[in-house]
């Protein structure tokens, strides 16, 4: 068991890291290269659709991680939920 900061402090720190991670995932997903200028309209539309899907999946992963973190919050221990 780790000792030190309160759960609230740790929770805030982890949330910050997850938001940075999400930003990195989205930035990486939407990173543009010069190759996009050479794509056909249909290929670019497909790429855009895949980027939107990847962004939504990244957001869902972060939401799931935050939900799991809340499940181990000792302040919520009396609610009967288990991870």
N, C-alpha and C positions, 0 to 999 in steps of 0.2 A: 504494500500500500504506500502510495506517495503522500508525503506530508508537505505542507507549505501554504501556498495561497488558498483562499477559500474557493469553493466550487464556483461561485459567481465570478470570481476573478479569472479562473481557468476557463469558464464558459465564454466569457467575453473575449479572452485571448484566442480561443479556438474558433469562435465565430469570425473574428478578424482574419485569421489564417484561411478559413474556408472561403471567405469573400474574396481574398486575394487569389486563391486557387481558382475560383470561378472566373474571375476577371482574366486570369492567365489562359484558362481553357477557351473562353469566348474570344479573346484576342488571337490565340493560335488558330481557332476555327475560322475566323474571318480575315486572317492574314492574307493580303493580296500580293500576288506575284505578277511579273510581267507576262507570264503565260496566259493570264486571263484575257488579255487583249487579243490573243490569237484564237480564242475559243469561238465556236459557232454559238449562235443565240440559244439553241436548244441545249448545248453542253453547258453554257453558263447558267441557264435556268435550272438545270439539274444540279449543278454545283451549289447554287443558292439554296435550293430545297434541302440538299444534304447538310449545308451549314446551319440552316434553321433547325433541322432535326437534331443535329449535334448540340446546338446551343440549348435546346429544350431538354435534352438528355442530361447535359451537364448541370443545368439548373435543378433537375429532379434529383440527381445524385447528391448535390449539396443539401437540398431540402431533406432527403432521407438521412444524411449524416447528422443534420441538426436535430431531427426527430429522435434519432438514436441517442444523441447526447442528452436530450431532455429526459429520456427514459431512465437515465442513471443519475439524474439530479436528486441528491439526498433530500432536498426541500420538497420533492414530489413523492417521497417514499410512502406516504400514507394513502396514495391514490390507488394502490393495488396493481398498477400496471407493471408488467415485466417485459424486458427486451427480448 
